[in-house]
Amino acid sequence: MIWKTEATIEGLNAMSENTMGSHLGMEFTGIGDDFLEARMPVDHRTKQPMGLLHGGASAALAETLGSVASYLCIEDISKEAAVGLNITADHLRPISKGWVTGIARPIKLGRKIHLWSIEIKNEKDQLVCISKLSVMIIPKP
C-alpha cells in the first residue's frame, strides 16, 4: 500500500466540503492499495456553453484526485503539504450528461515530486480524458 496517512471515503468527502470539488459535485468513491477514485456529475456546473463536459472541469477532477492522493502519501502531514506543479489533460470523448469517474494511480512517488496518471471515464467505462499531474511536496507554510 502506498498511503502513509489513513483515510476513509467519508473523511475525504468531509475534508472536501466548501472547496471547488464540492462546488462541482465531486465525491470520493473508492480507495485501494494504489489508487484513489472520485466521480463528478456532468451538469450545469461542469458543462461548457455547447452543453458538453468542460475540459477545465475534467482537469479540476484530475488535480483534485492527484493532489489528495499525494497528501495521503506524505510521511508527516503536520510538516509537509502537497501542491500541484503541472497538469496535462487530453480530452478524448465528449459527454453531455451523467457522471464521470476518475481514478488516480501513481507513476512515480519520489521524496519531493509525485507523478500521477488519472483516467476519467463515462458510465459506459469509455475513456473521456487522460491526465498527468505532477505534485511537489513542500514544507508547510
Residue pairs with C-beta under 8 A, 6 or more apart in sequence:
1 33
1 34
2 33
2 34
2 72
2 73
2 106
2 109
3 31
3 72
3 73
4 72
4 73
4 74
4 75
5 71
5 72
5 73
5 74
5 77
7 31
7 72
8 31
9 28
9 29
9 30
9 31
12 28
12 31
12 68
13 27
13 28
15 68
16 22
16 26
16 28
16 64
16 68
20 60
20 64
21 38
21 60
21 61
21 64
23 45
24 40
24 45
24 46
24 57
24 60
24 61
25 40
25 41
25 43
25 45
25 46
26 38
26 39
26 40
26 60
26 61
26 64
27 38
27 39
27 40
28 36
28 37
28 38
28 68
29 37
29 38
29 39
29 101
30 36
30 37
30 103
31 37
34 105
34 106
35 103
35 104
35 105
36 65
36 68
36 69
36 72
36 103
36 104
37 65
37 101
37 102
37 103
37 104
38 61
38 64
38 65
38 101
38 102
39 99
39 100
39 101
39 102
40 46
40 57
40 61
40 99
40 100
40 101
40 102
41 98
41 99
42 53
42 95
42 96
42 97
42 98
42 99
42 100
43 97
45 57
46 53
46 54
46 57
47 53
47 54
47 57
47 96
48 54
48 55
51 96
52 94
52 95
52 96
53 94
53 95
53 96
53 100
53 128
55 89
55 91
55 129
58 89
58 91
58 100
58 120
58 128
58 129
58 131
59 87
59 89
59 131
61 100
61 102
61 118
61 120
62 87
62 89
62 102
62 104
62 118
62 120
62 129
62 131
62 133
63 84
63 87
63 131
63 133
65 102
65 103
65 104
65 116
65 118
66 84
66 87
66 104
66 114
66 116
66 118
66 131
66 133
66 135
67 82
67 83
67 84
67 133
67 135
69 104
69 106
69 114
69 116
70 82
70 114
70 116
70 135
70 137
71 77
71 81
71 82
73 82
73 106
73 109
73 114
74 80
74 81
74 82
74 137
78 140
79 139
79 140
80 137
80 138
80 139
80 140
81 137
81 138
81 139
81 140
81 141
82 114
82 135
82 136
82 137
83 135
83 136
83 138
84 133
84 134
84 135
84 136
85 113
85 134
85 135
85 136
86 133
86 134
87 131
87 132
87 133
87 134
88 131
88 132
89 129
89 130
89 131
90 129
90 130
90 131
91 128
91 129
92 127
92 128
92 129
92 130
93 122
93 126
93 127
93 128
95 122
95 128
98 122
98 123
99 122
99 123
100 120
100 121
100 122
100 128
100 129
101 120
101 121
101 123
102 118
102 119
102 120
102 121
103 118
103 119
103 121
104 116
104 117
104 118
104 133
105 116
105 117
105 118
106 114
106 115
106 116
106 117
107 115
107 116
107 117
107 132
108 114
108 115
109 115
111 137
112 136
112 137
113 134
113 135
113 136
113 137
114 134
114 135
114 137
115 132
115 133
115 134
115 135
116 132
116 133
116 134
116 135
117 130
117 131
117 132
118 130
118 131
118 132
118 133
119 127
119 129
119 130
119 131
120 127
120 128
120 129
120 130
120 131
121 127
121 128
122 128
